[in-house]
């Protein structure tokens, strides 16, 4: 079992990844520095545009030069982005910070799951992936709980404490990644005796085109990517806009923080139990049941006065969906294209965020956030229908 230690290292890396004490306070910090809401919106858009454009190239980097190298570079970019964000007083340098942050996210997004799945695959233990992924998500949610609870406290003392604690966590992840064992996958020798830059372009082009052939051969990969990332985009939109909605209803930031922490705790519990639940109802049961239950919670947030209750219930679906969708997709994807194709998954998420996030804000401004949540629920319902039709055809 040569690659078994990668699993333990991946857990430690995930903890360092999730300890982002600035996650819930960076908008407050930048506003306190004099940046307007319009500028903050532009910075968020720059993050997602950069992520959209760079996701596949960075995924190809992971497939060509290694998942380990990609994760190391990702942590370094993220640490630098935090330093730029905290010390920059001009919009231009904040743009640099958000571009670096997006690159850090891109370099990690496809490489992390690819390294973990291929490590298990090469050791003949790929059947354990859903359990390992569930444990990984549990650790991520525990880190999120700590971040929500401690981030606000550190910021109340000094914003710098939160930023440098997060940068320190990123550098800890950098150190952990140095000890990963790179999975030795069969790779084609495609390099020609030309310049290094041309070799990079040739390799990226070949990797992306070959990955496109995988999508053509197995179109359900693309469908599941689009479907899952649209649902995750809806949940992230809820996370951001419910803060304003609950504040308008008179709830304190402390109460909202407790709700978010409870949400993360329930997501952690269900993610670690995903493998046991799959054994009882099967993979198909999860792939059908999770989206249907998610619709119940989305409509509950939109149409009832118990939005906090339904948002917390939504965490159980989130906890189950992450390891289930990840396992299903990894079973379909060839190893040599895994990081590239998983990067298409993150690119799809960025595309949905670019489209959905401002639309929800626009509807919230013109009508109300309740109307915006109804829109989210209606869009999710329209997506679930063709998804269930596809699953039924696959069964036949």
Secondary structure, 3 states (H helix, E strand, C coil): CCCHHHHHHHHHHHHHHHCCCCCCCHHHHHHHCCCCHHHHHHHHHHHHHHHHHHHHHHHHHHHHHCHHHHHHHHHHHHHHHHHHHHHCCCHHHHHHHHHHHHHHHHHHHHHHHHHHHHHHHHCCCHHHHHHHHHHHHHHHHHHHHHHHHHHHHHHHHCHHHHHHHHHHHHHHHHHHHCCCCCCCCCCCCCCCCCCHHHHHHHHHHHHHHHHHHHHHHCHHHHHHHHHHHHHHHHHHHHHHHHHHHHHHCCCCHHHHHHHHHHHHHHHHHHHHCHHHHHHHHHHHHHHHHHHHHHHHHHHHHHHCCCHHHHHHHHHHHHHHHHHHHHHHHHHHCCHHHHHHHHHHHHHHHHHHHHHHHHHHHHHHHHCCHHHHHHHHHHHHHHHHHHHHHHHHHHHC
